[in-house]
Amino acid sequence: MSVQLWTLILVSISFMWYIGIAIWSRAGSTKEFYIAGGGVPPVLNGMATAADWMSAASFISMAGIISFSGYDGSVYLMGWTGGYVLLALLLAPYLRKFGQFTVPDFIGERYYSQQARIVAVICALFVSFTYIAGQMRGVGIVFSRFLEVDINLGVIIGMAIVFFYAVLGGMKGITYTQVAQYVVLIFAFMVPAIFISIQMTDVPIPQLGMGASLEDGTYLLDRLDGLNRELGFAPYTDGSKPIIDMLCITAALMVGTAGLPHVIVRFFTVPRVRDARSSAGWALVFIAILYTTAPAVAAFVRTNLIETVSGKTYAEVPSWFSKWEAAGLITFSDKNQDGRIQYVQSPERNELSIDRDIMVLANPEIARLPAWVVALVAAGGLAAALSTAAGLLLVISSAISHDLLKKAIRPNISERGELMAARIAAGVSVVFAGLLGIYPPGFVAEVVAFAFGLAAASFFPAIFLGIFDKRTNKEGAVAGMVIGLVFTIAMILLMKADKLFGLEAPYIKNVGGISAEGIGTIGMLLNFLVTMVLSRCTPPPPADVQEMVEEIRIPRGAGKASEV
């Protein structure tokens, strides 16, 4: 069977599975819609968290950016992995103990202010819509290649699927759907990785295969370094980014992870505080399977791509090349009219342009794996993108219906009315998210990095200080969130003006060597500075709020000797 037919079969089966789960687990109350009723077992919540966390950026784009950037791409691995550890150990148990539905709920109650709640809602919307743009773009890329439809039509199909199970099931439906999506995405990522590792190095474990030798006795990474040098690229294992930018990007991704509302809300879905810790541990195990494999996949696909395409005549390249070319994600321009594909570092001589988001998806085809494996990767990419998109849509809908409508505008609204408002908000958000997928501001991982920067600059200081500094007050928190968010958005717009507004060059290339992907770290530091200084210059929080902060961190009776 053809790749297209296999894709139709596997994607249809997986979609029917997701929809069936959504119907079975549909939400009947606001508690089920927002936090799945608070009764999800830790292991299942760990799988759902892993699927929610491992978006299209992790599945599709992370290995792609590592394959192009080599050592420089390690910032995504270090930042995203370290950030989840930071969230799981430092924040999640305390937020679960606080017992609210959403992050704006926590900020509104902790900072005893409707103004703080509304600012948090605005931050959540900016972060979530920026993040979801990357997911919908990933859905469009998968559909455009494997079902051979226009990329915009692919985004619309994804919108329809997400709309159905997110609006119907709420967090309850999304949670159990994400468990299924984790199974699909991890199977889809590991199967081709194992096959290619065996094919290239005779080692069945990809993580070990990356450091193994090829048939001619050359180590894989040595071969890849040599191929890069021959084409004028920097050695794969060397870095080219300034150290300050590496540090800032890693910090923005790490701290941004700990401020992502759609990940934080997962820890509200378990019965007890200790279950939040347990589910965080399980999620780390499930995430590590993919994250430790991604560098190997990047090395495999980069080596195979160069050896398969570079220097070959256009007539010699395999059929997968022309299919990705038809999707508009590979471009060949024969500048010297010799019929050969010249893939080199020099922009004046280079004839090949490759969208880095296709590397994982094209990997099985480049390695000439069976059609069903190629289709399986397509189903996995869709699972990764849709699982995160659904979680983000829930954050958006709950921010509008619960935090804005019920807590600020119409406090007397009935539960049925609030549930209806949440579903309407989710529906409208799907449409807007689809537009962002059709007109994205960059490639998937880059767009997602912007979302992490915004989360780092807006949410993290308010959450961290809200738990660990009882002196932080509403004046400091509100001013810090506003300044951090506005600064980061402004810098991203200035540094990405060429892509966003069609200009020939950005207004600013970097700030002291720090790129747009890392500027959220500076926004975060500004937020911390403004929050702490202003909090010390204005009245402290009320006594009951300070007592609440103490209670979150130190339970009553802690430290007392137990009676024998």
C-alpha positions as CSV (number, residue, x, y, z in Angstrom):
1,M,0.0,0.0,0.0
2,S,1.1,3.6,-0.6
3,V,2.2,6.0,2.1
4,Q,-1.0,8.1,1.6
5,L,-3.3,5.1,2.0
6,W,-1.4,3.9,5.1
7,T,-1.6,7.4,6.5
8,L,-5.4,7.6,5.9
9,I,-5.9,4.3,7.7
10,L,-3.7,5.0,10.7
11,V,-4.8,8.6,11.1
12,S,-8.5,7.6,10.8
13,I,-8.1,4.8,13.4
14,S,-6.3,7.2,15.8
15,F,-8.8,9.9,15.3
16,M,-11.8,7.6,15.9
17,W,-10.0,6.4,19.1
18,Y,-9.6,10.0,20.3
19,I,-13.2,10.9,19.5
20,G,-14.5,7.7,21.2
21,I,-12.6,8.5,24.4
22,A,-14.0,12.1,24.3
23,I,-17.6,10.8,24.0
24,W,-17.0,8.3,26.8
25,S,-15.4,10.8,29.2
26,R,-17.3,14.0,28.3
27,A,-17.5,16.5,31.1
28,G,-20.8,17.0,33.0
29,S,-19.8,19.7,35.4
30,T,-17.4,22.7,35.6
31,K,-15.0,20.7,37.9
32,E,-14.8,17.9,35.3
33,F,-14.4,20.5,32.5
34,Y,-11.6,22.4,34.2
35,I,-9.7,19.8,36.3
36,A,-11.2,16.4,35.2
37,G,-13.0,16.1,38.5
38,G,-9.7,16.0,40.4
39,G,-9.6,12.2,40.4
40,V,-7.1,11.2,37.6
41,P,-4.7,8.4,38.8
42,P,-1.0,9.5,38.9
43,V,0.3,7.1,36.2
44,L,-2.4,8.2,33.8
45,N,-1.9,11.8,34.7
46,G,1.8,11.3,34.1
47,M,1.1,10.0,30.6
48,A,-1.3,12.8,29.9
49,T,1.1,15.4,31.2
50,A,3.9,14.0,29.0
51,A,1.6,14.2,25.9
52,D,0.4,17.7,26.9
53,W,4.1,18.8,27.4
54,M,5.6,17.1,24.3
55,S,4.0,19.2,21.6
56,A,4.6,19.4,17.9
57,A,7.8,21.3,18.9
58,S,9.1,18.3,20.8
59,F,8.0,15.6,18.3
60,I,8.4,17.4,14.9
61,S,10.7,20.4,15.4
62,M,13.2,19.7,18.2
63,A,15.1,16.9,16.4
64,G,14.8,19.0,13.2
65,I,16.4,22.1,14.8
66,I,19.2,19.9,16.4
67,S,19.9,18.3,13.0
68,F,20.5,21.8,11.5
69,S,22.1,23.5,14.5
70,G,24.0,20.6,16.0
71,Y,25.4,21.6,19.4
72,D,23.5,24.9,19.4
73,G,20.2,23.0,19.3
74,S,21.0,21.4,22.7
75,V,19.5,24.5,24.3
76,Y,16.0,23.1,23.6
77,L,16.9,19.8,25.3
78,M,18.4,21.4,28.3
79,G,15.8,24.1,28.7
80,W,12.7,22.0,28.2
81,T,13.9,19.1,30.3
82,G,15.4,21.2,33.1
83,G,12.2,23.3,33.1
84,Y,10.0,20.4,33.7
85,V,12.1,19.3,36.6
86,L,11.9,22.8,38.0
87,L,8.1,22.8,37.7
88,A,7.7,19.3,39.1
89,L,9.9,19.8,42.2
90,L,9.6,23.4,43.0
91,L,6.0,24.5,42.1
92,A,3.6,21.7,41.3
93,P,3.0,20.3,44.8
94,Y,2.4,23.8,46.3
95,L,0.0,24.8,43.5
96,R,-1.9,21.6,43.9
97,K,-2.2,22.2,47.6
98,F,-3.6,25.7,46.9
99,G,-6.5,23.9,45.2
100,Q,-7.6,26.3,42.5
101,F,-8.8,25.5,38.9
102,T,-6.4,27.7,37.0
103,V,-3.2,29.8,37.2
104,P,-5.1,33.1,37.1
105,D,-7.2,31.7,39.9
106,F,-4.0,31.2,42.0
107,I,-2.7,34.7,41.2
108,G,-6.1,36.4,41.8
109,E,-6.5,34.7,45.3
110,R,-2.8,35.0,46.3
111,Y,-2.6,38.6,45.4
112,Y,-6.1,39.4,46.7
113,S,-6.9,41.4,43.6
114,Q,-9.2,41.3,40.6
115,Q,-6.7,43.4,38.8
116,A,-4.0,40.8,39.3
117,R,-6.5,38.1,38.1
118,I,-7.3,40.0,34.9
119,V,-3.6,40.7,34.1
120,A,-3.0,37.0,34.6
121,V,-5.8,36.2,32.2
122,I,-4.2,38.5,29.6
123,C,-0.8,36.8,30.1
124,A,-2.4,33.4,29.8
125,L,-4.1,34.4,26.5
126,F,-0.8,35.8,25.0
127,V,1.2,32.7,26.1
128,S,-1.4,30.2,25.0
129,F,-2.2,31.7,21.6
130,T,1.5,32.0,20.8
131,Y,2.1,28.4,21.8
132,I,-0.9,27.1,19.9
133,A,0.2,28.7,16.7
134,G,3.1,26.3,16.5
135,Q,0.8,23.3,17.2
136,M,-1.6,24.2,14.4
137,R,1.3,24.8,12.0
138,G,2.6,21.3,12.8
139,V,-0.8,19.8,12.1
140,G,-0.9,21.6,8.7
141,I,2.6,20.4,7.8
142,V,1.7,16.7,8.5
143,F,-1.5,16.8,6.5
144,S,0.0,18.8,3.6
145,R,2.6,16.1,3.0
146,F,1.0,12.8,3.9
147,L,-2.5,13.4,2.8
148,E,-1.3,15.7,-0.1
149,V,-3.6,18.5,0.7
150,D,-3.0,22.2,1.0
151,I,-1.3,23.1,4.3
152,N,-4.1,25.5,5.2
153,L,-6.7,22.8,4.6
154,G,-4.6,20.6,6.9
155,V,-4.9,23.2,9.7
156,I,-8.6,23.4,9.2
157,I,-9.0,19.6,9.6
158,G,-6.9,19.7,12.8
159,M,-9.2,22.5,14.1
160,A,-12.2,20.4,13.5
161,I,-10.9,17.4,15.5
162,V,-9.6,19.5,18.4
163,F,-12.9,21.4,18.5
164,F,-14.8,18.2,18.9
165,Y,-13.1,16.6,21.8
166,A,-11.9,19.7,23.6
167,V,-15.3,21.4,23.6
168,L,-17.2,18.2,24.4
169,G,-14.9,16.6,27.0
170,G,-13.2,19.5,28.6
171,M,-10.2,18.5,30.8
172,K,-11.8,15.1,31.6
173,G,-12.0,14.2,27.9
174,I,-8.7,15.8,27.1
175,T,-6.9,13.9,29.9
176,Y,-7.9,10.5,28.7
177,T,-7.5,11.4,25.1
178,Q,-3.9,12.5,25.9
179,V,-3.2,9.2,27.4
180,A,-4.0,7.6,24.1
181,Q,-2.1,10.3,22.2
182,Y,1.0,9.6,24.3
183,V,0.9,5.9,23.3
184,V,0.6,6.9,19.7
185,L,3.3,9.6,19.6
186,I,5.9,7.6,21.6
187,F,5.4,4.5,19.5
188,A,5.6,6.6,16.3
189,F,8.8,8.3,17.5
190,M,10.7,5.2,18.7
191,V,9.9,2.7,16.0
192,P,11.7,4.5,13.1
193,A,14.5,5.6,15.5
194,I,15.1,1.9,16.4
195,F,14.9,0.8,12.8
196,I,17.4,3.4,11.6
197,S,19.8,2.9,14.5
198,I,20.0,-0.8,13.5
199,Q,20.2,0.1,9.9
200,M,23.1,2.5,10.3
201,T,25.0,1.1,13.3
202,D,23.6,-2.4,14.2
203,V,22.8,-1.0,17.6
204,P,19.0,-1.3,18.5
205,I,19.1,1.4,21.1
206,P,19.1,4.9,19.4
207,Q,20.7,6.6,22.3
208,L,23.7,4.3,22.1
209,G,23.6,4.2,18.3
210,M,24.3,7.9,18.1
211,G,27.8,7.2,19.6
212,A,28.4,4.0,17.7
213,S,30.4,3.4,14.6
214,L,29.2,2.9,11.0
215,E,30.0,0.0,8.7
216,D,33.3,1.5,7.6
217,G,34.4,1.8,11.3
218,T,33.9,5.6,11.4
219,Y,32.0,6.9,14.3
220,L,28.6,8.4,13.3
221,L,29.3,11.9,14.8
222,D,32.8,12.0,13.2
223,R,31.2,11.2,9.9
224,L,28.6,13.9,10.4
225,D,31.3,16.5,11.4
226,G,33.2,15.6,8.3
227,L,30.2,15.9,6.0
228,N,29.4,19.3,7.5
229,R,32.9,20.6,7.0
230,E,32.9,19.4,3.4
231,L,29.8,21.5,2.7
232,G,31.1,24.6,4.5
233,F,28.9,24.2,7.6
234,A,30.2,24.4,11.2
235,P,31.1,21.0,12.6
236,Y,28.0,19.4,14.0
237,T,29.4,19.0,17.5
238,D,30.7,22.6,17.7
239,G,28.6,25.6,18.7
240,S,28.3,29.0,17.0
241,K,25.9,30.9,19.3
242,P,27.3,33.3,21.8
243,I,27.5,31.8,25.3
244,I,25.3,34.6,26.7
245,D,22.6,33.7,24.1
246,M,22.9,30.0,24.9
247,L,22.4,30.7,28.6
248,C,19.5,33.1,28.1
249,I,17.6,30.7,25.7
250,T,18.1,27.8,28.1
251,A,16.9,29.9,31.0
252,A,13.9,31.2,29.1
253,L,12.9,27.7,28.1
254,M,13.5,26.3,31.5
255,V,11.7,29.0,33.5
256,G,9.1,29.4,30.9
257,T,8.2,25.7,31.4
258,A,7.6,26.4,35.0
259,G,5.2,29.2,34.1
260,L,3.1,27.4,31.4
261,P,-0.5,27.4,32.5
262,H,-1.6,24.3,30.4
263,V,1.2,22.2,32.1
264,I,0.6,23.6,35.6
265,V,-3.2,22.8,35.5
266,R,-2.4,19.1,35.0
267,F,-1.3,18.9,38.6
268,F,-4.8,20.1,39.7
269,T,-6.4,17.0,38.2
270,V,-5.0,14.4,40.8
271,P,-6.7,13.6,44.1
272,R,-3.9,14.5,46.6
273,V,-0.8,16.6,46.9
274,R,1.4,13.5,47.0
275,D,-0.3,12.3,43.8
276,A,0.9,15.5,42.1
277,R,4.5,14.6,43.1
278,S,4.0,11.0,41.9
279,S,2.5,12.0,38.6
280,A,5.4,14.5,38.0
281,G,7.8,11.6,38.5
282,W,5.9,9.4,36.0
283,A,5.7,12.2,33.5
284,L,9.5,12.7,33.7
285,V,10.0,9.0,32.9
286,F,7.6,9.2,29.9
287,I,9.2,12.5,28.6
288,A,12.7,11.1,29.0
289,I,12.0,8.3,26.5
290,L,11.5,10.8,23.7
291,Y,14.0,13.5,24.8
292,T,16.9,11.2,25.1
293,T,16.1,9.8,21.6
294,A,15.8,13.1,19.8
295,P,19.5,13.8,19.5
296,A,20.0,10.4,17.9
297,V,17.2,11.0,15.5
298,A,18.7,14.4,14.6
299,A,22.1,12.8,13.9
300,F,20.6,10.0,11.8
301,V,18.5,12.2,9.6
302,R,21.2,14.8,9.1
303,T,23.7,12.2,7.9
304,N,21.2,10.4,5.7
305,L,19.9,13.7,4.2
306,I,23.4,14.9,3.2
307,E,24.4,11.5,1.7
308,T,21.1,11.1,-0.1
309,V,20.7,14.6,-1.6
310,S,23.9,16.6,-1.7
311,G,25.7,16.4,-5.0
312,K,23.1,14.2,-6.7
313,T,21.3,15.2,-9.9
314,Y,17.7,16.2,-9.6
315,A,16.7,13.0,-11.5
316,E,18.6,10.8,-9.0
317,V,16.9,12.0,-5.8
318,P,14.2,9.6,-4.4
319,S,10.5,10.3,-4.8
320,W,10.1,11.7,-1.2
321,F,12.0,14.7,-2.3
322,S,9.5,15.8,-5.0
323,K,6.6,15.2,-2.6
324,W,8.0,17.5,0.1
325,E,8.8,19.9,-2.7
326,A,5.2,19.8,-3.9
327,A,4.2,20.7,-0.3
328,G,6.4,23.8,-0.5
329,L,8.7,22.6,2.3
330,I,11.7,21.8,0.2
331,T,12.9,24.2,-2.5
332,F,15.6,23.5,-5.2
333,S,16.9,26.3,-7.3
334,D,19.5,25.2,-9.9
335,K,21.6,28.4,-9.8
336,N,24.5,27.1,-11.9
337,Q,22.2,25.1,-14.3
338,D,24.2,21.9,-13.9
339,G,21.3,19.8,-12.8
340,R,23.0,18.8,-9.5
341,I,21.8,19.8,-6.1
342,Q,24.4,21.9,-4.4
343,Y,23.7,22.0,-0.7
344,V,26.3,24.2,1.0
345,Q,26.6,26.9,3.7
346,S,27.2,29.8,1.3
347,P,23.9,31.6,0.6
348,E,25.2,32.7,-2.8
349,R,26.0,29.1,-3.9
350,N,23.4,27.1,-1.9
351,E,20.6,25.6,-4.1
352,L,18.6,23.8,-1.5
353,S,16.2,25.2,1.1
354,I,14.7,22.8,3.6
355,D,12.1,23.6,6.2
356,R,13.6,22.1,9.4
357,D,10.1,21.1,10.6
358,I,10.0,18.3,8.1
359,M,13.2,16.4,9.3
360,V,11.5,14.0,11.7
361,L,8.5,13.5,9.4
362,A,10.8,12.8,6.4
363,N,13.3,10.7,8.4
364,P,11.7,7.3,7.7
365,E,11.4,8.1,3.9
366,I,15.0,9.2,3.7
367,A,16.0,6.0,5.4
368,R,13.8,4.0,3.0
369,L,11.7,2.4,5.8
370,P,8.4,0.7,4.9
371,A,5.3,2.8,4.1
372,W,3.5,1.9,7.3
373,V,6.4,3.3,9.4
374,V,6.2,6.6,7.4
375,A,2.5,6.8,8.0
376,L,3.0,5.9,11.7
377,V,5.2,9.0,12.1
378,A,2.5,11.1,10.6
379,A,0.0,9.8,13.1
380,G,2.5,10.5,15.9
381,G,3.1,14.1,14.8
382,L,-0.7,14.7,14.7
383,A,-1.1,13.2,18.2
384,A,1.7,15.4,19.6
385,A,0.3,18.6,18.1
386,L,-3.4,17.9,18.9
387,S,-2.7,16.9,22.5
388,T,-1.0,20.1,23.3
389,A,-3.4,22.2,21.3
390,A,-6.3,20.7,23.3
391,G,-4.6,21.6,26.6
392,L,-4.0,25.1,25.5
393,L,-7.5,25.6,24.3
394,L,-8.8,24.5,27.7
395,V,-6.5,27.1,29.4
396,I,-7.9,29.8,27.0
397,S,-11.5,28.8,27.6
398,S,-11.2,28.5,31.4
399,A,-9.4,31.9,31.5
400,I,-12.3,33.5,29.7
401,S,-15.2,31.6,31.3
402,H,-14.0,31.0,34.9
403,D,-11.4,33.7,35.6
404,L,-12.9,36.5,33.6
405,L,-16.6,35.8,33.4
406,K,-17.4,34.1,36.7
407,K,-14.8,35.6,39.0
408,A,-14.8,39.2,37.6
409,I,-17.9,40.0,35.4
410,R,-20.8,37.7,36.4
411,P,-20.1,36.1,39.8
412,N,-23.7,34.8,40.1
413,I,-23.6,32.9,36.8
414,S,-25.0,29.3,37.1
415,E,-22.7,26.3,36.7
416,R,-24.6,25.4,33.5
417,G,-24.1,28.9,32.1
418,E,-20.4,28.8,33.0
419,L,-20.0,25.5,31.3
420,M,-21.7,26.8,28.2
421,A,-19.5,29.9,28.2
422,A,-16.4,27.7,28.5
423,R,-17.4,25.7,25.4
424,I,-18.2,28.8,23.4
425,A,-14.9,30.3,24.4
426,A,-13.1,27.1,23.3
427,G,-14.9,27.1,20.0
428,V,-14.0,30.7,19.2
429,S,-10.4,30.0,20.3
430,V,-10.1,27.1,17.9
431,V,-10.9,29.4,15.0
432,F,-8.4,32.0,16.1
433,A,-5.8,29.3,16.7
434,G,-6.3,28.0,13.2
435,L,-5.6,31.5,11.8
436,L,-2.4,31.6,13.7
437,G,-1.5,28.2,12.2
438,I,-2.2,29.5,8.7
439,Y,-0.2,32.6,9.2
440,P,2.6,31.5,11.6
441,P,5.3,33.9,12.8
442,G,8.1,31.3,12.3
443,F,8.8,27.6,12.3
444,V,7.3,25.4,15.0
445,A,10.1,25.3,17.6
446,E,10.8,29.0,17.2
447,V,7.2,30.0,17.8
448,V,7.0,27.8,20.8
449,A,10.2,29.3,22.1
450,F,8.5,32.7,22.0
451,A,5.7,31.3,24.1
452,F,8.1,30.1,26.7
453,G,9.8,33.5,26.8
454,L,6.4,35.1,27.4
455,A,5.6,32.7,30.2
456,A,9.0,33.2,31.8
457,A,8.6,37.0,31.7
458,S,5.1,37.1,32.9
459,F,3.9,34.1,35.1
460,F,7.0,32.6,36.7
461,P,8.0,35.4,39.0
462,A,4.4,35.9,40.2
463,I,4.0,32.2,40.9
464,F,7.4,31.7,42.5
465,L,7.3,34.7,44.7
466,G,3.6,34.0,45.5
467,I,4.7,30.7,47.0
468,F,8.1,31.5,48.6
469,D,7.9,35.2,49.5
470,K,4.9,36.2,51.7
471,R,6.0,39.9,51.5
472,T,5.2,40.1,47.7
473,N,2.0,42.1,47.3
474,K,-0.5,42.8,44.6
475,E,1.1,46.1,43.5
476,G,4.5,44.4,42.9
477,A,3.0,41.4,41.2
478,V,0.8,43.3,38.8
479,A,3.5,45.8,37.8
480,G,6.0,43.0,37.3
481,M,3.8,40.9,35.1
482,V,2.8,43.9,32.9
483,I,6.4,45.1,32.5
484,G,7.8,41.7,31.9
485,L,5.1,40.8,29.3
486,V,5.2,44.2,27.5
487,F,9.0,44.2,27.3
488,T,9.3,40.7,25.9
489,I,6.5,41.2,23.3
490,A,8.1,44.4,22.2
491,M,11.6,42.9,21.8
492,I,10.3,39.9,19.9
493,L,8.4,42.1,17.5
494,L,11.5,44.3,16.9
495,M,13.8,41.4,16.4
496,K,11.4,39.4,14.2
497,A,10.0,42.3,12.2
498,D,11.3,40.9,9.0
499,K,9.3,37.7,9.4
500,L,6.3,39.2,11.0
501,F,5.9,42.3,8.9
502,G,7.6,41.3,5.6
503,L,10.5,43.7,6.1
504,E,13.9,43.1,4.5
505,A,15.6,43.1,7.9
506,P,14.6,43.3,11.6
507,Y,14.7,46.5,13.5
508,I,17.1,44.9,16.0
509,K,19.1,41.8,15.4
510,N,19.8,41.1,19.1
511,V,20.2,42.8,22.4
512,G,23.8,42.4,23.7
513,G,24.1,39.1,21.8
514,I,20.7,37.8,23.1
515,S,18.3,36.6,20.4
516,A,14.5,36.8,20.4
517,E,14.3,33.2,21.7
518,G,16.3,34.2,24.8
519,I,14.9,37.7,25.5
520,G,12.3,36.3,27.8
521,T,15.1,35.8,30.4
522,I,15.7,39.5,30.5
523,G,11.9,40.1,30.8
524,M,11.8,37.7,33.7
525,L,14.7,39.5,35.5
526,L,12.9,42.8,35.0
527,N,9.7,41.3,36.4
528,F,11.5,40.0,39.5
529,L,13.2,43.3,40.0
530,V,10.1,45.4,39.7
531,T,8.0,43.0,41.8
532,M,10.4,42.8,44.7
533,V,11.3,46.5,44.8
534,L,7.7,47.7,44.5
535,S,6.5,45.2,47.0
536,R,8.9,46.5,49.6
537,C,7.9,50.1,48.9
538,T,4.1,49.5,49.3
539,P,2.0,48.0,52.2
540,P,2.5,44.3,52.8
541,P,-0.3,41.7,52.0
542,P,-3.0,41.2,54.6
543,A,-2.3,38.9,57.5
544,D,-4.6,36.2,56.2
545,V,-2.8,36.1,52.9
546,Q,0.6,35.8,54.5
547,E,-0.8,33.0,56.7
548,M,-2.2,31.3,53.6
549,V,1.3,31.4,52.0
550,E,2.8,29.9,55.1
551,E,0.2,27.2,55.1
552,I,0.9,26.3,51.5
553,R,4.6,25.8,52.1
554,I,4.6,24.5,55.7
555,P,1.6,22.4,56.8
556,R,0.2,22.9,60.3
557,G,1.9,20.7,62.8
558,A,5.1,20.3,60.7
559,G,8.2,19.8,62.8
560,K,6.3,18.7,66.0
561,A,7.3,15.4,67.6
562,S,4.8,12.7,67.0
563,E,3.3,11.1,70.0
564,V,4.3,7.5,70.8
